[in-house]
Structures are given as C-alpha cells and as structure tokens.
Amino acid sequence: FEVVHDTVGRGCWWTSRQAWLKGLLKEWDHVLVLSDDMLPSCTNFLTAVQGAAEAVGSSAIMSFFSMRRMTKEAHDQGSAWCSTPDGSWGGSIMMSRSLVEQFLRWQPGNVRSNYPWDDRRVSFFAIANNVPIFVSSQQILQHIGAAHSSLGNSNRMRVASNLFTGDGADIDWTAGLPDPPKFSGTIPKKKMREALIDR
C-alpha cells in the first residue's frame, strides 16, 4: 500500500488524485483509495477487497461504505451489491486500472480545476460515461475517525448502515452480479453547475 501525505492543506481532490496516480505507477490491477478516517470492521479485510475486485473486474466502480438503507435492502435480497448513480463515497472507492485511467483523463475537460470534492468527481464521471457504481450491501469499513479528520473535514461520526464484522474471506461478492438491485440517487443540479465546465 501507499500513503499520501497532505501537509499543507491541498485538500481532498489533490490527495485522492495522488493516490490514484500512485496506484497506476505501481501497475496494480485495481486501486482502492481509503480516507484517513476509515477503518476495517472485518477480519481479512484485504482478502475481502481482493475478492470484490475479482468478482466485479472493470464493470463498475466499487464503494465499501454507506449510511443508506438500500444496502440492507440489497442484502436482504441476497445480493452482495446495490447500484446507485451517486453511490461514490470519498472514504472508500475502488476502480480497476482501466477505469482509473479513464477517470483521470476525463477530469480536466469536464470538471472545474478548483472543485474540491473527490467523491463527487467520481459520481460525475460515472454518470457521464454510463459506468455503474456498486455499493457493497455489507459495509466492511467504519467511518470512525470522522471527528478528527487530518484534512479539516471533521464532523459527526457517520455510521455504516449494515456493518459486517465477520470474516471478510467469507463474503460471496458474486451474489447478485452482474445486475445487482438498483436504487435511485441524484446529485442536485446546483451542485453539478458548481462543478462542471460549461459547454
């Protein structure tokens, strides 16, 4: 793994972009970017992540944390995933190498350079390019450091909606694929106008 240090307050997008670039330089098949305030809730976390990457491949962007009830609903339906257009969460996003390359190439001509939020950039890319976002129906991460973010984003602790605390090696990430339950989700038009370059 690699750690990106932001010692001068460049912010979320600069930091996450460096993480994506480090993953490309390492020539990893998949890159998982975790925020400083996310901690695994299960044992064998890396085994779980590797299983997810093998199951999904390049077909979708993956996220392993959510506060939304849709995750429990998807789990109750027997699916390891649910799909929603705004499912990216800056705390934990994983993409295949090919998607990371597409994502970074797409940014300069489409999102304002000063737009700070890395997870929204992922959602904009996904919506514009018809790339699904799969959110795990059982969260294998907990946002327990929210009150003390080193990036200055300190806020209340956001609790996972359907936390998994067992053995990550036991999760069947193929359940529900290739078409997991879909849930609605939108990004307000005002937010999109603030972020996207006018054409």
C-alpha positions as CSV (number, residue, x, y, z in Angstrom):
1,F,0.0,0.0,0.0
2,E,0.9,3.6,-0.3
3,V,0.2,6.6,1.9
4,V,-0.4,10.1,0.5
5,H,0.5,13.0,2.9
6,D,-1.1,16.4,2.6
7,T,0.9,18.6,5.0
8,V,-0.1,21.9,3.6
9,G,-3.8,21.6,3.2
10,R,-4.2,21.0,-0.5
11,G,-7.4,19.2,0.1
12,C,-9.4,16.1,-0.8
13,W,-9.1,16.2,-4.6
14,W,-5.3,16.7,-4.7
15,T,-4.8,14.0,-2.1
16,S,-7.0,11.4,-3.8
17,R,-5.6,12.2,-7.2
18,Q,-2.1,11.5,-5.9
19,A,-3.4,8.2,-4.6
20,W,-4.9,7.2,-7.9
21,L,-1.7,8.1,-9.7
22,K,0.4,6.1,-7.3
23,G,-1.8,3.1,-8.0
24,L,-1.2,3.5,-11.7
25,L,2.6,3.8,-11.2
26,K,2.5,0.6,-9.2
27,E,0.7,-1.1,-12.1
28,W,-1.9,-2.6,-9.8
29,D,-4.9,-4.2,-11.4
30,H,-7.2,-2.4,-9.0
31,V,-6.7,0.7,-6.9
32,L,-8.6,1.2,-3.6
33,V,-8.4,4.7,-2.1
34,L,-9.2,5.0,1.6
35,S,-9.6,8.2,3.6
36,D,-7.6,8.7,6.7
37,D,-10.6,8.2,8.9
38,M,-11.8,4.8,7.6
39,L,-11.0,1.6,9.5
40,P,-11.8,-2.0,8.5
41,S,-14.7,-3.6,10.5
42,C,-14.0,-7.2,9.4
43,T,-11.1,-9.6,9.7
44,N,-9.2,-10.5,6.5
45,F,-10.0,-7.1,5.0
46,L,-7.5,-7.3,2.1
47,T,-8.9,-10.8,1.2
48,A,-12.4,-9.3,1.1
49,V,-11.2,-6.5,-1.2
50,Q,-9.4,-8.8,-3.5
51,G,-12.5,-11.0,-3.8
52,A,-14.6,-8.0,-4.7
53,A,-12.1,-6.9,-7.3
54,E,-12.1,-10.4,-8.9
55,A,-15.9,-10.5,-8.9
56,V,-16.6,-7.1,-10.4
57,G,-13.5,-6.5,-12.5
58,S,-13.7,-3.4,-14.7
59,S,-17.5,-3.5,-15.0
60,A,-18.2,-1.0,-12.2
61,I,-16.8,1.5,-9.6
62,M,-16.9,0.0,-6.1
63,S,-17.6,1.5,-2.7
64,F,-17.5,-0.3,0.6
65,F,-19.2,2.2,2.9
66,S,-22.7,3.7,3.0
67,M,-25.1,5.1,5.5
68,R,-28.1,4.4,3.3
69,R,-30.9,1.8,3.9
70,M,-30.5,0.5,0.4
71,T,-27.6,-1.6,1.5
72,K,-29.7,-3.6,3.9
73,E,-32.4,-4.0,1.4
74,A,-30.0,-5.3,-1.2
75,H,-28.5,-7.7,1.4
76,D,-32.0,-9.0,2.3
77,Q,-32.5,-9.7,-1.4
78,G,-29.4,-11.9,-1.3
79,S,-27.1,-9.5,-3.3
80,A,-23.6,-8.6,-2.3
81,W,-24.1,-5.2,-4.0
82,C,-26.5,-2.5,-4.8
83,S,-26.2,0.1,-7.6
84,T,-26.9,3.8,-7.5
85,P,-25.7,6.7,-9.6
86,D,-24.5,8.7,-6.6
87,G,-23.0,5.8,-4.7
88,S,-19.4,7.0,-4.6
89,W,-18.2,7.8,-1.1
90,G,-14.8,9.5,-0.7
91,G,-14.0,7.2,2.2
92,S,-13.6,4.1,0.1
93,I,-13.6,3.9,-3.7
94,M,-12.1,1.2,-5.8
95,M,-11.6,1.1,-9.5
96,S,-9.8,-1.1,-12.0
97,R,-6.7,0.2,-13.6
98,S,-8.5,0.9,-16.9
99,L,-11.3,2.9,-15.1
100,V,-8.8,4.9,-13.1
101,E,-7.1,5.9,-16.3
102,Q,-10.4,6.9,-17.9
103,F,-11.4,8.8,-14.8
104,L,-8.3,10.9,-14.6
105,R,-8.3,11.6,-18.4
106,W,-11.9,12.8,-18.2
107,Q,-11.4,15.3,-15.3
108,P,-9.5,18.2,-16.9
109,G,-12.0,18.9,-19.7
110,N,-15.2,18.3,-17.7
111,V,-14.7,19.4,-14.0
112,R,-13.5,22.7,-12.8
113,S,-9.9,22.6,-11.6
114,N,-10.8,24.2,-8.2
115,Y,-13.7,21.8,-7.4
116,P,-12.5,20.2,-4.2
117,W,-14.6,17.0,-3.7
118,D,-13.1,13.8,-5.0
119,D,-16.1,11.5,-4.5
120,R,-18.4,13.8,-6.4
121,R,-15.9,13.8,-9.2
122,V,-16.3,10.1,-9.3
123,S,-20.0,10.3,-9.5
124,F,-19.9,12.9,-12.3
125,F,-17.6,10.7,-14.3
126,A,-19.8,7.6,-13.7
127,I,-23.0,9.4,-14.8
128,A,-21.4,11.0,-17.8
129,N,-19.8,7.8,-19.0
130,N,-22.5,5.3,-18.0
131,V,-20.3,3.5,-15.6
132,P,-22.3,1.8,-12.7
133,I,-21.3,2.4,-9.1
134,F,-21.7,-0.7,-7.0
135,V,-22.0,-0.2,-3.2
136,S,-21.4,-3.3,-1.0
137,S,-24.5,-4.4,0.7
138,Q,-22.5,-5.2,3.8
139,Q,-20.0,-2.5,4.8
140,I,-16.5,-3.7,5.6
141,L,-15.4,-0.3,6.8
142,Q,-16.4,2.1,9.5
143,H,-16.1,5.9,9.4
144,I,-14.9,6.1,13.0
145,G,-12.3,8.9,12.6
146,A,-14.8,11.5,11.3
147,A,-14.5,13.8,14.3
148,H,-10.7,14.1,13.8
149,S,-10.0,14.4,10.1
150,S,-6.5,15.4,9.3
151,L,-7.8,17.2,6.1
152,G,-10.0,19.5,8.2
153,N,-13.3,17.7,7.3
154,S,-14.1,16.9,10.9
155,N,-17.8,16.3,11.6
156,R,-20.1,13.8,13.4
157,M,-19.3,10.2,13.0
158,R,-21.2,8.6,10.1
159,V,-22.2,5.1,11.0
160,A,-22.4,2.3,8.4
161,S,-25.9,1.2,7.7
162,N,-25.3,-2.5,7.5
163,L,-21.9,-3.2,9.1
164,F,-20.2,-6.5,8.6
165,T,-17.9,-7.6,11.4
166,G,-17.2,-11.2,10.5
167,D,-14.5,-12.8,8.3
168,G,-14.1,-10.9,5.0
169,A,-13.0,-14.1,3.3
170,D,-16.5,-15.5,3.7
171,I,-18.3,-12.8,1.6
172,D,-19.5,-14.1,-1.8
173,W,-19.0,-11.0,-3.9
174,T,-20.6,-12.7,-7.0
175,A,-24.0,-12.7,-5.3
176,G,-26.4,-10.5,-7.3
177,L,-24.0,-10.0,-10.2
178,P,-24.0,-8.9,-13.0
179,D,-27.1,-6.8,-12.3
180,P,-27.5,-6.0,-8.6
181,P,-30.6,-4.2,-7.2
182,K,-30.8,-0.6,-8.5
183,F,-31.7,2.3,-6.3
184,S,-32.4,5.9,-7.3
185,G,-30.0,8.6,-6.5
186,T,-29.4,12.1,-7.8
187,I,-26.9,15.0,-7.5
188,P,-28.6,18.4,-7.2
189,K,-28.4,20.5,-10.4
190,K,-26.9,23.4,-8.5
191,K,-24.1,21.1,-7.3
192,M,-23.4,20.0,-10.8
193,R,-23.3,23.6,-12.1
194,E,-20.8,24.5,-9.4
195,A,-18.5,21.6,-10.5
196,L,-18.9,21.0,-14.2
197,I,-17.3,23.1,-17.0
198,D,-19.9,24.8,-19.2
199,R,-20.2,23.6,-22.7
